[in-house]
C-alpha cells in the first residue's frame, strides 16, 4: 500500500512538472554573425543573397563580397570594379550561373571569372532592381521594366516590357512564368505575362490602400501561394489575398518596421525588422524573437536569404551578415530545468526517457522533452556518480553510497566501503558489480556485499577505474595503472580469467566485440586482438586525450566521448585500421556543433547512449542530444569549390583544365566549402600528381602554394575529411607551358649547340693541356736531374759522415774496415805494393781523462789526430778505431817506414802535450805496433790486424813511447825509441 501511495505521489509530481516545464523543441536555432574580424569592411550590410553553390554574397555601403565561412572576399576584377562605388545590392544569380550586380550607373555581369559592364537601356537615377528567371534577367527602373534574354548579346537589353512606375528607396521584384510582381513605395504592381511573348505584358494591376494595404512605405514581398502574398511595410506585416482582394495585417506585427519577409523550405515565416530584430511565426500563431540569447547582436535586420542547405543568412546593421541554423547537438541545461549542468552519468529509462545523474542529483528527461528533477530523491542520494538500470529498477551510486530506485521508491543498500563507488556493471547473470578506489565487489541475490581480494591484494595500486560486463560472463575490470582483467565467479569465488597490461595510463572503459576484439579507452584508443595491441590517437585522427565512453548506432558508426569532444568513426574503417594511417572517416563534434562543453567527465559509466535514432551525451555543461536520422549518420553532401589561382603576379580564370603560359613557376591556389553549419571544423588534405603522390597531412587551411613548378601537366586534388567512407574530392588539371628551350626540339637544339661548343672547347683544352704537360715534363726532367745530383752529393756526404769520426774528423771504425777491405782486395788482385798497418795507442790515456777530465781528453784526442794527419798524404789512410787507438795504412817498408815513425815521434814531442796524470814533467806519448804485408797476401786481413795488435801490445809491455815492428818489416826485433 505504501509503495502504491508513493508511486501515485510521484506521478502527481511528474504531471505538475510536466505542466510547468515547456516541452523542449527538437532543435533550437542559433545565430552566428560574421563581420569586421572576417574581412567585412563595415559591420553593416544592406543586402545578402546566397548563390546556387551555397555561398552568401553581401552588399551595402562599401560592402560587396562573397563569404566562404572563413573570410569575405571578392575576385580582383570585381574588387577593382566596385572600388569607387559607395553602395550596391548583393548580386542576382541567373540560370546560366552568372551573377548580376546593379549600381546607380551601370549593370555588371560576372561569369566564368570574367567581368562585363553593361550600359542600362536608360539612365538610372538610383540602383536598379534586378530579378532573374530561367530564361532572362529583368531590370526595373524609373523608366519601366526590361527583359534581357540569357542568349542576348552583351549590349542588347531588348525592348521595354512595360512602362515604368516610380520606384521608392526600397524595392522588390518577383518574376515567375505567369506574372511579374513589382513592389513600389505604396503599392504592388502585378503584371500578367504574355505566354506567347515572354518580354510582353498582357495587363497590369495595382494593389494599394484601396485593398487595405498600408499607406506606409512597402519594403518586402513574398508569395505564399498563387494569388496570396505577404507584404512587409514600415507599419507591420500584411497578407494580401487576390481572390478576396483584401489585405489584412498579420497578428502580432503591429508597429514593426518590416524590411524583409521570407518563407523557408519548411513553410515557416521569418520577418526581418528594423528595431525588433528577427521574428519567426510559431505553429501556435505566436512570434518568437531572435536576439542576443540566440547570438543575434543586432536589432535591425535588412534582408533574409536561404541557402540550398536550408540555412538562413541575414544582412544586419551592426553585426555584418549572420547565419541562422540549428546546431547539430542540442544541449539541455539549467535553462531547461536541469538542477545542475555538471552531469556524470546517463541511463535509459523504462518510458523511453533518460535518467540523468550528476552534481544536481537525479533527474529524468522524458522522451517528449521536459526535464523532471527528482528533488526528494536527490536530497537523499546527493551527488550521483554512476547509474545502472535493471529492468524497472535503477541502481544509483553516489557520494551517499548505493541505492536502488524502483516504482518511485528509493531503497538504500547498507555496506561499508572505504571510498565512493565510481563504476557499476550488471553481468550476464544479473549480478551487480561495484568498483572504485576500494577495489572490486559484487552483490548476491540477498544484496550482501562480497569483496574480491584476488589478485588485487598483490597490486601496489588497486584502484579500479571502470567495470564493464563481459560477454562470456563476469566483468572486465579496468585498473588505474593500465591493467585490464576479466573476473568471473566460480562457486561464489572470484577467478581471474584474463589479465594483461594494455596501457601505461588508466583504463577508462572497455568494449568487447563478438569476435573477441577488445577496444580499450584510455589516452587514445587501444585495440587488443590476441597478443597484438594497437594504439590509435592524434596521429590517426583521434586524440591522445582521455576517452570516456563508447556507443554504436544502427548506421555502422562508432561514437566515442572524450575530454575534447565527441568522435564519430565508421565501424568498418576502425576495424581495418592500421596504426600510423590517417582515419579519414573520423569526425569530431565540439562547441562549433552546439556543445557548451566538449568534456565528457565520467569514465566507466554510460555517459554516452544511443537510444533508437537519438544520441545522448553527458558533459560538464549539460546533456546533449543528437537526432541521428535527421542530423545525419552521413554528412551533408558537399562540394569543394576552387576559388582563386594566383600565378605570375596575377589571378587566373579557373577552369577544370587550366593552361598557364610559359615562364610561370609559383602557383597559389585557394579553395573553400559553402559556409554551412554542418561543415565547421572540417580538415582538408591535398596532393599534386605526379610530384606529390601521397596525401598531405590534414589541415584546416584552405590554400596552398606550389613553388618552382617545372613545365608539365599536373593533377591537383583536394579532399575534405568529413567523416564519410568516400570523402568528397575535387581535382584541377593544371598545364604549365614550356619555353622553347624546355621543349624536346628546343632541348635537342640546345644540346646540339652545347655539344659542338663543348667539343671545340674540349679540343682547345686538350691542346693547351698537351702543351702544358710537355712543358711540365721538360721542367720535371731538369728538376729530376738537379735533384739526382743533389741526392748523390747528399748520399756521398751521408756516407762520408757515416765513415768519419765526429771528434777527430778522421775515419771511424766503419770507415777503417771498409778501407781495409778495399786494400785487401787490391792486394789479393796483385794491384798493390807492400804496405804496413800501424796501430797507435795514446799512453795512459785513462789517467789523462781522470786527471784533466773528459773534455780535455777529447781535446787531446783531436790534437793527436791532427799530428797524425800532418804526417800523411792523401793516399795514406788514418782512422780512429777505438777510444784512444788509431790505425794507419802506409805504402812504406824498411827505412822509409822507420823514418815515418821517427818523424811521428818527433811531431809528438813538438806537440808537447803535458800529462800530469803520470808525472809533473810527463808528456803525452804514443805506443806504436806495425805489421807488414806483401802482395798477394799470404793471410787474411784479420791476421794482418792481429799481428799489428800484437806489436802494439809489445810496445806497451816494453814501457810504452816506442814502436815495435813484426818480422816482416825487417827493422829489427827490439823496440824503436
Buried (B, 14 or more C-beta within 10 A) or exposed (E): EEEEEBBEEBEEBBEEBBEEBEEBEEBBBBBBBBBEEBBBBBBBBBBBBBBEBBBBBBBBBBBBBBBBBBBBBBBBBBEEBBEEBEBBBBBBBBEEEBBBBBBBEBBBBBEEBEBBEBEBBBEBEBBBBBBBBEBBBBBBBBBBBBBBBBEBEEEEBBEBBBEBBEBBEBBBBBBEEEBBBBBBBBBBBBBEBEEEEBBBBEEBEBBBEEBBBBEBBBBBBBBBEEBBBBBBBBBBBBBBBBEEEEBEBBEBBEEBBBBBBBBBEEEEBBBBBBEBBBBBBEEEEEBEBBBEEBBBBBBBBBBBBBBBBBBBBBBBBBBBBBBBBBBBBBBBBEEBBBBBBBBBBBBBBEEEBBBBBBBBBBBBBBEEBBBBBBBBBBEBBBBBBBBBBBEEBBBBBBEBBBBBBBEBBBEEBEBEBEEBBBBBBBBEEEBBBBBBBBBBBBBEEEEEBBBBEEBBEEEEEBBBBBBBBBEEBBBBBBBBBBBBBBBBBEEEEBEBBBEBEBBEBBBBBBBBBEEEEBBBBBBBBBBBEEEEBBBBBEBBBBBBBBBBBBBEBEBEBBBBBBBBBBBBBBBEBBEEBEEEEBBBBBBBBBBBBBBBBBBBBBBBBBBBBBBEBBBBBBBBBBBBBBBBEEBBBEBBEBEBBBBBBBBEEEBBEBBEEBEBEEEBBEBBBBBBBBBBBBBBBBBBBBBBEEEBEEBBEBEEEBBBEBEEBEBEEBEBBBBBBBBBEEBBEBBBEBEBBBEEEBBEEEBEEBEEEEEEEEEEEEEEEEEEEEEEEEEEEEEEEEEEEEEEEEEEEEEEEEEEEEBBBEBBEBBBBBBBBBBBEEBBEBBBEEEBEBBBBBBBBBBBBEBBBEBBEEEEBEBBBBBBBBBBBEBBEEEBBBBBBEEBBBBBBBBBBEEEBBEBBEEBBEBBEEBEBBBEBBEEEBBBBBBBBBBBBEBEBEEEBEEBBEBBBBBBBBBBEBEBBBBBBBEBBEBEEEBBE
